[in-house]
Amino acid sequence: MHDQDRHGDSTQAVPAISLPALLAGLVLPFCLVIGGGLALQAQRMAVFGVPLEIIWMFACFILVPACLTICWNLPSHARSGTDTKQVR
Amino acid sequence: MEVSIFLAVITASVLIAVYSRYRHAARNARDFFVASGQFGAVLIFFLTIGETYSIGSVLGFPAGIYTQGSGFGMWFLGYILLSYPVGYFLNPRIWALGQRYSCITVADIFRDHYASRALEILVVLNTALFLLPFGEMQFAGLMVVVRNLGWHIPGMMMTGLSALLTLAWILLSGIRAPAYVSILKDVLMVVAILLGGYAAMHAMHWPVGVPDFSSPDNGGHGLPGGNAFIVSTIILQSIGLCIAPQTVAFLFTAKSPRTLQKNQIFMPLYMLMFPFLFMMALYVRTSGATPASPNDVFMVAVCTTLPDWARGLVAGGCALSALVILAGVCLALGPLVSRNLMPGHSDRAQKIGAQITIAIYLVISVMGGASLSGLMVILNNLYYIGVTQLAPGIIVALLDRKVPAIPVIAGLLCGDLVGMGLFFLHIMPAGLNPGMIGLIINALVVWAGISRTPRTA
């Protein structure tokens, strides 16, 4: 084990933020977790003893990375959206 | 068997800490506290995600589910989960600020961007004060584990040895020791939670015959303040988790901003152990077991369902969990005092000053760990209310706006006073978290101040 590893990305540029990236990476996860959780909580239902809203939160462990993966793969991130300012 | 496995885990952690020094002996203060910004994806992942499976989370989540039901689960899982999207956008930019100003602490950002000694001191007070309870909380958690295992070790001896081990790790190789040990700790925690959760499901024959957990008679939605409180707390704490002083210090250890951002994508997957913790709470609730306190729920499930060797593994994982978090907090607190509160010293003096601060902090934490003092409980409750007030100042710095420090100082003071005032008066306007009201007022004050300043950058 070393401080660095082969999978590390050593690019020093900070990726720019675009509107689609914000929608996919921030707004959508908040809507899914909070909106979905509250909507299901109001139903007051359970499956095998586990409340629906808790099952939904568990599902969000997969859905949030999916949103962030979409955000990461947005074209603006890979090409024009990258801030080329180098940090010291 | 139980004790042998526990001792083997602790020995392994010491060997890993020694190995981390062998690989890279810390040369200067920057290397000691933030590894000279050389960590790759794996170490950064385990270091920054450590909080997810801290001893507080492992004991606290089943305890909250057991006593407060699904409302607690929504809040607890929600704020950790949403801190990853927030961090996805925030972390690379905070890292860039750290590179620009050669930062070691969060207070360095404020000192260098706003060129204000007063703001630097205010930020140190606003963060260091709220870090104080962390030491006691880790030791208190450790005591819960030891008590449930029935080990007859005096509390002071146990916490004293733990503090010595933490100090030894830190002195050996600074931030590298908890970073390397956190890999072992996280593997153990995942194994322990999987074993405990599976055993709990097996013991209660889940999913057959389990009562509806969300039924009104069992306090299924037991958080005060209703949905407005849950939502405002989730938002407040998801921001707070990203700008907490120890988290920011961890970000400065990274080699690249893209690594930080990519890690955020995978971090929620790491939460897939929480269903097993939920099952352990469900088991204790339905089995008729009576834990001495809600914090004992996790250990009651472990002790009633797992064999000796697995209990030793859980104990080792919990101990490392407490000590890794403690080491991280120590390494955030030390330079806040030696570098920001008492500036102007040489690199070597900063490092020694921080080590002395850490040693004093550990002694105080050991003395308080056996019985959490009332002051520490209050400070812990105020943690997110206070720490999150740094957000407007950090966001202005991220936007590269060169503005005077006065609006940021005023915003920070207003946010703290309003948030804590509402907290102590037990007032929740519109059901919102007092910290969120403080943060809104803080942001408005900062915005009003900087909108009068011409844009220069």
HADDOCK unambig.tbl for C-alpha pairs under 7 A between the chains (distance, minus, plus):
assign (segid A and resid 3 and name CA) (segid B and resid 38 and name CA) 6.22 0.50 0.50
assign (segid A and resid 3 and name CA) (segid B and resid 39 and name CA) 4.79 0.50 0.50
assign (segid A and resid 3 and name CA) (segid B and resid 40 and name CA) 5.96 0.50 0.50
assign (segid A and resid 3 and name CA) (segid B and resid 43 and name CA) 6.86 0.50 0.50
assign (segid A and resid 4 and name CA) (segid B and resid 38 and name CA) 6.53 0.50 0.50
assign (segid A and resid 4 and name CA) (segid B and resid 39 and name CA) 5.24 0.50 0.50
assign (segid A and resid 4 and name CA) (segid B and resid 40 and name CA) 4.01 0.50 0.50
assign (segid A and resid 5 and name CA) (segid B and resid 40 and name CA) 5.44 0.50 0.50
assign (segid A and resid 5 and name CA) (segid B and resid 41 and name CA) 6.78 0.50 0.50
assign (segid A and resid 7 and name CA) (segid B and resid 41 and name CA) 6.58 0.50 0.50
assign (segid A and resid 8 and name CA) (segid B and resid 40 and name CA) 5.17 0.50 0.50
assign (segid A and resid 8 and name CA) (segid B and resid 41 and name CA) 5.02 0.50 0.50
assign (segid A and resid 8 and name CA) (segid B and resid 259 and name CA) 5.94 0.50 0.50
assign (segid A and resid 9 and name CA) (segid B and resid 256 and name CA) 6.45 0.50 0.50
assign (segid A and resid 9 and name CA) (segid B and resid 258 and name CA) 6.09 0.50 0.50
assign (segid A and resid 9 and name CA) (segid B and resid 259 and name CA) 5.41 0.50 0.50
assign (segid A and resid 10 and name CA) (segid B and resid 255 and name CA) 6.50 0.50 0.50
assign (segid A and resid 10 and name CA) (segid B and resid 256 and name CA) 5.13 0.50 0.50
assign (segid A and resid 11 and name CA) (segid B and resid 256 and name CA) 6.03 0.50 0.50
assign (segid A and resid 11 and name CA) (segid B and resid 258 and name CA) 6.54 0.50 0.50
assign (segid A and resid 12 and name CA) (segid B and resid 256 and name CA) 5.49 0.50 0.50
assign (segid A and resid 12 and name CA) (segid B and resid 257 and name CA) 6.36 0.50 0.50
assign (segid A and resid 14 and name CA) (segid B and resid 92 and name CA) 6.19 0.50 0.50
assign (segid A and resid 14 and name CA) (segid B and resid 93 and name CA) 6.71 0.50 0.50
assign (segid A and resid 14 and name CA) (segid B and resid 257 and name CA) 6.10 0.50 0.50
assign (segid A and resid 25 and name CA) (segid B and resid 85 and name CA) 6.02 0.50 0.50
assign (segid A and resid 26 and name CA) (segid B and resid 85 and name CA) 5.54 0.50 0.50
assign (segid A and resid 26 and name CA) (segid B and resid 86 and name CA) 6.73 0.50 0.50
assign (segid A and resid 30 and name CA) (segid B and resid 82 and name CA) 6.73 0.50 0.50
assign (segid A and resid 33 and name CA) (segid B and resid 78 and name CA) 6.49 0.50 0.50
assign (segid A and resid 34 and name CA) (segid B and resid 231 and name CA) 6.81 0.50 0.50
assign (segid A and resid 44 and name CA) (segid B and resid 214 and name CA) 6.37 0.50 0.50
assign (segid A and resid 45 and name CA) (segid B and resid 214 and name CA) 6.85 0.50 0.50
assign (segid A and resid 46 and name CA) (segid B and resid 212 and name CA) 6.07 0.50 0.50
assign (segid A and resid 46 and name CA) (segid B and resid 214 and name CA) 6.52 0.50 0.50
assign (segid A and resid 48 and name CA) (segid B and resid 207 and name CA) 5.27 0.50 0.50
assign (segid A and resid 48 and name CA) (segid B and resid 210 and name CA) 6.45 0.50 0.50
assign (segid A and resid 49 and name CA) (segid B and resid 210 and name CA) 5.44 0.50 0.50
assign (segid A and resid 49 and name CA) (segid B and resid 211 and name CA) 5.46 0.50 0.50
assign (segid A and resid 49 and name CA) (segid B and resid 212 and name CA) 4.31 0.50 0.50
assign (segid A and resid 49 and name CA) (segid B and resid 213 and name CA) 5.09 0.50 0.50
assign (segid A and resid 50 and name CA) (segid B and resid 212 and name CA) 6.91 0.50 0.50
assign (segid A and resid 50 and name CA) (segid B and resid 213 and name CA) 5.91 0.50 0.50
assign (segid A and resid 51 and name CA) (segid B and resid 70 and name CA) 6.82 0.50 0.50
assign (segid A and resid 51 and name CA) (segid B and resid 213 and name CA) 6.35 0.50 0.50
assign (segid A and resid 51 and name CA) (segid B and resid 214 and name CA) 5.50 0.50 0.50
assign (segid A and resid 54 and name CA) (segid B and resid 70 and name CA) 6.54 0.50 0.50
assign (segid A and resid 54 and name CA) (segid B and resid 73 and name CA) 6.69 0.50 0.50
assign (segid A and resid 54 and name CA) (segid B and resid 74 and name CA) 6.60 0.50 0.50
assign (segid A and resid 57 and name CA) (segid B and resid 77 and name CA) 6.95 0.50 0.50
assign (segid A and resid 58 and name CA) (segid B and resid 275 and name CA) 6.98 0.50 0.50
assign (segid A and resid 61 and name CA) (segid B and resid 268 and name CA) 5.13 0.50 0.50
assign (segid A and resid 61 and name CA) (segid B and resid 269 and name CA) 5.54 0.50 0.50
assign (segid A and resid 61 and name CA) (segid B and resid 271 and name CA) 6.49 0.50 0.50
assign (segid A and resid 61 and name CA) (segid B and resid 272 and name CA) 6.63 0.50 0.50
assign (segid A and resid 62 and name CA) (segid B and resid 269 and name CA) 6.33 0.50 0.50
assign (segid A and resid 65 and name CA) (segid B and resid 265 and name CA) 5.01 0.50 0.50
assign (segid A and resid 65 and name CA) (segid B and resid 266 and name CA) 6.10 0.50 0.50
assign (segid A and resid 65 and name CA) (segid B and resid 268 and name CA) 6.38 0.50 0.50
assign (segid A and resid 68 and name CA) (segid B and resid 265 and name CA) 5.49 0.50 0.50
assign (segid A and resid 69 and name CA) (segid B and resid 265 and name CA) 6.43 0.50 0.50
assign (segid A and resid 87 and name CA) (segid B and resid 96 and name CA) 6.37 0.50 0.50
assign (segid A and resid 87 and name CA) (segid B and resid 99 and name CA) 6.49 0.50 0.50
assign (segid A and resid 87 and name CA) (segid B and resid 100 and name CA) 6.38 0.50 0.50
assign (segid A and resid 88 and name CA) (segid B and resid 99 and name CA) 5.97 0.50 0.50
assign (segid A and resid 88 and name CA) (segid B and resid 100 and name CA) 5.86 0.50 0.50
